[in-house]
Amino acid sequence: MPEGPAISIGLIEYNSEQYTEAVALRQLVLRTPLGLKFTGENLTTDEHEFHLAASDGKQLIGILLLRPISESVIKMRQVAVHPDFQNLGIGQKLVEESEELARNMGYETMELHAREVALRFYSRLRYTTIGERFLEVGIPHFKMFKKLADK
Protein backbone atom coordinates (compact mmCIF):
# COMPACT_ATOMS: atom_id res chain seq x y z
CA MET A 1 0.00 0.00 0.00
CA PRO A 2 1.51 3.40 -0.93
CA GLU A 3 2.35 5.80 1.85
CA GLY A 4 0.90 9.29 2.07
CA PRO A 5 2.96 12.33 1.13
CA ALA A 6 6.01 13.28 3.19
CA ILE A 7 4.65 15.96 5.49
CA SER A 8 6.59 18.60 7.38
CA ILE A 9 4.98 20.47 10.26
CA GLY A 10 6.22 23.72 11.73
CA LEU A 11 5.34 27.19 12.91
CA ILE A 12 4.66 29.89 10.35
CA GLU A 13 4.81 33.64 10.82
CA TYR A 14 1.77 35.85 11.05
CA ASN A 15 1.32 37.96 7.88
CA SER A 16 3.76 35.84 5.86
CA GLU A 17 3.04 34.30 2.46
CA GLN A 18 2.34 31.00 4.28
CA TYR A 19 -0.08 32.80 6.58
CA THR A 20 -2.00 34.05 3.54
CA GLU A 21 -2.14 30.44 2.25
CA ALA A 22 -3.32 29.29 5.69
CA VAL A 23 -6.17 31.83 5.79
CA ALA A 24 -7.26 30.67 2.32
CA LEU A 25 -7.21 27.04 3.53
CA ARG A 26 -9.21 27.93 6.66
CA GLN A 27 -11.74 29.72 4.43
CA LEU A 28 -12.02 26.72 2.06
CA VAL A 29 -12.42 24.08 4.77
CA LEU A 30 -14.07 25.86 7.69
CA ARG A 31 -16.01 28.86 6.37
CA THR A 32 -17.12 28.29 2.77
CA PRO A 33 -19.15 25.12 3.60
CA LEU A 34 -21.12 27.22 6.12
CA GLY A 35 -21.65 30.10 3.69
CA LEU A 36 -19.34 32.32 5.77
CA LYS A 37 -16.36 34.50 4.86
CA PHE A 38 -13.52 35.74 7.00
CA THR A 39 -13.57 39.44 7.77
CA GLY A 40 -10.71 41.53 9.08
CA GLU A 41 -12.43 41.36 12.46
CA ASN A 42 -12.43 37.54 12.37
CA LEU A 43 -8.66 37.57 11.92
CA THR A 44 -7.73 40.20 14.54
CA THR A 45 -6.57 37.66 17.14
CA ASP A 46 -4.38 35.74 14.65
CA GLU A 47 -1.43 38.04 15.37
CA HIS A 48 -1.32 36.81 18.98
CA GLU A 49 -1.61 33.09 18.22
CA PHE A 50 0.75 30.32 17.20
CA HIS A 51 0.20 29.03 13.65
CA LEU A 52 1.23 25.42 13.11
CA ALA A 53 1.16 24.39 9.46
CA ALA A 54 1.57 21.13 7.55
CA SER A 55 3.18 21.15 4.12
CA ASP A 56 3.81 18.46 1.53
CA GLY A 57 6.81 20.40 0.22
CA LYS A 58 4.78 22.06 -2.52
CA GLN A 59 1.87 23.65 -0.70
CA LEU A 60 0.40 24.28 2.71
CA ILE A 61 -2.09 21.44 3.30
CA GLY A 62 -3.01 21.79 6.97
CA ILE A 63 -3.25 24.45 9.65
CA LEU A 64 -3.96 24.67 13.36
CA LEU A 65 -3.93 27.73 15.60
CA LEU A 66 -3.06 27.87 19.30
CA ARG A 67 -4.35 30.72 21.44
CA PRO A 68 -2.93 31.20 24.96
CA ILE A 69 -5.81 31.51 27.44
CA SER A 70 -3.86 31.61 30.72
CA GLU A 71 -0.45 30.58 32.03
CA SER A 72 -1.54 26.94 32.06
CA VAL A 73 -4.27 26.70 29.38
CA ILE A 74 -3.96 27.02 25.62
CA LYS A 75 -6.82 26.71 23.11
CA MET A 76 -6.57 24.79 19.85
CA ARG A 77 -8.68 26.31 17.08
CA GLN A 78 -9.17 26.60 13.34
CA VAL A 79 -7.90 23.07 12.57
CA ALA A 80 -8.17 22.52 8.83
CA VAL A 81 -6.72 20.01 6.36
CA HIS A 82 -7.10 20.49 2.61
CA PRO A 83 -9.88 18.21 1.28
CA ASP A 84 -7.44 16.42 -1.07
CA PHE A 85 -5.32 15.41 1.95
CA GLN A 86 -7.98 14.47 4.50
CA ASN A 87 -8.08 11.00 6.07
CA LEU A 88 -4.30 10.56 5.71
CA GLY A 89 -3.45 11.23 9.36
CA ILE A 90 -2.39 14.85 8.79
CA GLY A 91 -4.93 16.28 11.23
CA GLN A 92 -3.76 13.84 13.90
CA LYS A 93 -0.12 14.80 13.26
CA LEU A 94 -0.99 18.49 13.57
CA VAL A 95 -2.80 17.88 16.87
CA GLU A 96 0.06 15.77 18.26
CA GLU A 97 2.64 18.39 17.24
CA SER A 98 0.52 21.15 18.78
CA GLU A 99 0.32 19.23 22.05
CA GLU A 100 4.09 18.77 22.11
CA LEU A 101 4.66 22.45 21.33
CA ALA A 102 2.21 23.54 24.05
CA ARG A 103 3.76 21.14 26.57
CA ASN A 104 7.24 22.48 25.78
CA MET A 105 5.97 26.04 26.31
CA GLY A 106 4.74 25.06 29.78
CA TYR A 107 1.02 24.73 29.14
CA GLU A 108 -0.75 22.03 31.16
CA THR A 109 -4.15 21.87 29.44
CA MET A 110 -5.29 22.05 25.82
CA GLU A 111 -8.91 23.07 25.27
CA LEU A 112 -10.95 23.34 22.08
CA HIS A 113 -14.44 23.76 20.69
CA ALA A 114 -15.04 20.67 18.54
CA ARG A 115 -17.62 20.64 15.82
CA GLU A 116 -20.05 17.80 16.51
CA VAL A 117 -18.84 16.02 13.35
CA ALA A 118 -15.27 16.01 14.77
CA LEU A 119 -16.10 14.58 18.22
CA ARG A 120 -14.91 11.05 17.35
CA PHE A 121 -11.62 12.41 15.98
CA TYR A 122 -10.80 14.29 19.20
CA SER A 123 -12.11 11.51 21.45
CA ARG A 124 -9.70 9.06 19.77
CA LEU A 125 -6.91 11.51 20.67
CA ARG A 126 -8.02 11.35 24.35
CA TYR A 127 -9.88 14.67 24.56
CA THR A 128 -12.73 14.79 27.07
CA THR A 129 -16.05 16.58 26.54
CA ILE A 130 -17.11 19.16 29.14
CA GLY A 131 -20.65 20.51 29.40
CA GLU A 132 -23.48 20.55 26.94
CA ARG A 133 -23.65 20.92 23.18
CA PHE A 134 -23.73 24.57 22.02
CA LEU A 135 -23.95 26.48 18.77
CA GLU A 136 -20.95 28.33 17.35
CA VAL A 137 -20.90 29.78 13.81
CA GLY A 138 -24.39 28.31 13.52
CA ILE A 139 -23.42 24.65 14.01
CA PRO A 140 -23.25 22.26 17.01
CA HIS A 141 -20.01 22.19 19.02
CA PHE A 142 -18.74 20.70 22.26
CA LYS A 143 -16.06 22.07 24.56
CA MET A 144 -13.28 19.52 25.03
CA PHE A 145 -9.98 19.42 26.90
CA LYS A 146 -6.91 17.28 27.49
CA LYS A 147 -4.31 17.42 30.25
CA LEU A 148 -0.89 17.77 28.62
CA ALA A 149 1.27 17.17 31.68
CA ASP A 150 0.84 15.39 34.97
CA LYS A 151 1.56 17.76 37.84
Secondary structure as GFF3:
##gff-version 3
##sequence-region A 1 151
A	DSSP	beta_strand	8	12	.	.	.	ID=ss1
A	DSSP	alpha_helix	17	26	.	.	.	ID=ss2
A	DSSP	pi_helix	27	31	.	.	.	ID=ss3
A	DSSP	three_ten_helix	32	34	.	.	.	ID=ss4
A	DSSP	three_ten_helix	44	48	.	.	.	ID=ss5
A	DSSP	beta_strand	50	55	.	.	.	ID=ss6
A	DSSP	beta_strand	60	68	.	.	.	ID=ss7
A	DSSP	beta_strand	73	81	.	.	.	ID=ss8
A	DSSP	three_ten_helix	83	85	.	.	.	ID=ss9
A	DSSP	alpha_helix	90	104	.	.	.	ID=ss10
A	DSSP	beta_strand	109	115	.	.	.	ID=ss11
A	DSSP	three_ten_helix	116	118	.	.	.	ID=ss12
A	DSSP	alpha_helix	119	124	.	.	.	ID=ss13
A	DSSP	beta_strand	128	136	.	.	.	ID=ss14
A	DSSP	beta_strand	139	147	.	.	.	ID=ss15
###
